[in-house]
């Protein structure tokens, strides 16, 4: 009720002018008002709420329908009550070292250890797991999936480490 009275005061204080071009009524604000409330309401009424849009520059000759607005999701509840635990721990990544004759030859000749690893583990995870479990730096990791469906990792050790010493420490030999 009070705001309506203020608007009536402002309407009485302002001159109502009709614009001949757009045929819309506009308030012209006199310089002074008796009350600050009336001045505030007059300021709100005379301010334009709509801003003029700039013209769009068309770069194509064909018109394409604009894509629909994609809003961010606002879920009412969490999708999972408890967050999932990461299964990619070092002990889960490396299953066991291989002790076949061919892997022994690789240990002796090319400073490389051979491990059977988790099928979903990637090379970075294998490299960090070897560093974590055996405290050794590796230069590169090559992987392959065996015909039996297991993943085999060839871990080439850096020049600082000797694969024979590491194999003895790990218990491969």
N, C-alpha and C positions, 0 to 999 in steps of 0.2 A: 504494500500500500504506500509506503514511504517513497519507494523508487518511482512509482507512478506519479506522485505529487511532484517529485523533482523533475521528471520528464515534462510535465505540464508547465512547470516554471521555466524550464529551458526552452520549450516550444514557444512560450509567450515572450521570452527574452530574445529569441532568435527570429530573424525574418525568414519566412518561408518563400523561397523563390523557385519558380518552375523553369527548368532549362529547356529552351525551345528545340534544341537538336535531339537530345535523347529523351525528352518528355518525362524526365524524372524530377522529383522534388528534392531540393538540397537546402540544407540549413546554412545560412551565412552567420557567422559568429560575431557578435559585437565585441568590442575590445575589453570591456569589463563586465563582471557579474557581481551580484551582491554577496552570494555565498560561495565558498570553495567547492561545496558538493555540486552545485549547479554548474560550475565551471568544469569540474571533472566529467560530469555527464555530457555536457556540451562537447567536450573534447572527444569523448567516445563516439558520440553521434556523428560528429563531422568527419571523423577519421574514416578513410575508406578501408573496408575489410578485404576487398578483392584487389589483387595486384595485376597489372597488365602483363600478359605473357608475351615473350618475344616471338618473332616469327621463326619457324623452323627452316633450316637450310636443307633442302632435299638433294641428296647426292646420287640417287638412283632414279631411273625412269619408271620403274615398277613400284606399285604399292604393296607392302607386306604388312599383314596384320600383326599388331604388336603382341608380344608374349604376355601372358597373364601374370599378374603380380604374384610373386612367390613370397609368402609370409613365413617368418620364422616360427617354429613350433613352440607352443606354450603348453606343455603337458600338465595334466592335473596331478599326476603321480609319477614317481620315478619308474623307468622301464624295468629296473632291476632293484630289488630291495637291498641286496648285498653285492658290491662290485666283484667282478670275476677276478680270481687270482691268476697271475701269470704262470703258465706251465713251462715257460722257457728258462728254467733255472739251469745252472751249469751241470748239475747232476742228471737232469732230465735230457739235456742236449746230447751229451756224450754217453753212449751206452757202455761200450767196452772197447779196448784196443785189440786190433787183430794180431794174431801170432802165427800167421801162415809163413811158409818159406819165402813167398814173393814179398811179403811185407818186411821180413827180416833182411832181404836183399836191399830193399829200399832204405831201410834204416842204415845199413852199412855204406851203401854206395851214394845215395843222394840226400842224406840228412833229412829224411822224411818219416814221419810217424803215420800209421794208418789206424783209423778209428771207425767203428760202426756208430752212426749217430741217428738221432731222431729224424724221421722222414720229412718233417715239416721245418726242420732247422735250416737256416740259411748260412752262408759262408761267414758273415759277420758274427753271428751267434756262435758258430763253431770256434772261430778265432778267439773270441772273448772267453768262451768256456775253457779252452785249452790254457789260456793265460790264467784264468781263475783257479782251475784245479791243479795244474802242474807248475805254475809260476814260470812259464817259458814264453818267449816272444816268437811269433811265427811270421814268416815272410808272406806266404800265400797259402790258400786252401783250395784244393780241387775236389770236386764232389762228383759222384755218380750214383745211380740207382741200380742195384744189382738185379739179376733176373729173379731172385727170390723176393724182391720188393723191399730190400733194406737199403739205406743210404750209407755209402762208404765215403769217408773223407780222408784225403791225402793232405796232411799238414806239413808243409815245408818249414823247417825251423830256420831261424836267422843264423848268421855266421857265428854269433857269440856262443851258441849252444851246440853241443854234440848230441846227435840223436841216440847214439849208443849209450852214453851216460844217462840220458833222460829215460831211455827204455829200461835200463837197469833199475833206476830209482822208482819208476812206475810199476815195475814187476812184469814187463812184457817178456823179458829174456830170463 
